[in-house]
Amino acid sequence: MTLKIILYLVGALVGGLGGFLFWKYVGCTGGTCPIASSPVLSTIFGIVFGLLLSSLFIPAKAADKAAAAPAVSENTVEPAADPDAPKAEIYQLSKAEFLKKVADYEKEPETWKYLGSKPAIVDFYADWCAPCKRIAPVLESLAKEYAGKMVLYKVDTEKEQELAAAFGIRSIPSLLFIPMEGNPRMVVGALPEGELRRLMKDVMKVE
C-alpha cells in the first residue's frame, strides 16, 4: 500500500514538473493550444498524466508477482519414494500354492507346520460376499502398513472349495492369523480395524 502511494506521488510530481516545463519551453499563446497556454493548465495536465501512468504501472507489477508465485509450487520437487522400502506382500492362493507356501496339511494332517518366512493372514472370501468386500481394503491397507513384517494371502472359497473344506470354512469372511511359532487362530466376520490390529499383535506378534 505504501509503495502505491509513493508511486502516485512520484507520478504526480514528475507529471506536474513536466507539464510546467512544457509550458515554459514549448507553450504557445493565442489559443491555438489551450493546455500549453497556461502554466496552471499545463501543470494540472502533467499531474493527471503522471497519475495515469502510475496507475498503469502498479497493476503490472502486481500481475508480475502473481504470475511468478505459482512457479514456486510448479517447480517443487516431491521427495522420491525409497526404492529399498519393503513392498506389501499380497498373494492369491490356490490349494497347490497353499500346500507349498503356507502349510502342507495333507502330508502332516495332525501337526501344524508353517512354511512361510513371515507371519501371515489368510483371508477366506468370495466375490459375492458383502462383508468380504468391506474388510478387503482394510486388510490390504494393513499389509502395506506392515510391509516386510507380514504377508496377506487370499483364498477364493468358490474356486478353492476343497481348501476351504479342509479348514472347515462355513462362514465368510474367515481369517486365519498365522504366527511364526505356535498354532494359528481362525476368526470369523468382518472385524473392525482395531480388532484386527489386536489379533495381529497378540497372535502374530506383529506391531
Summary of the structure (lengths in Angstrom):
residues: 207
radius of gyration: 40.0
end to end distance: 56.7
largest distance: 124.0
contacts: 561
relative contact order: 0.10
helix: 51%
strand: 13%
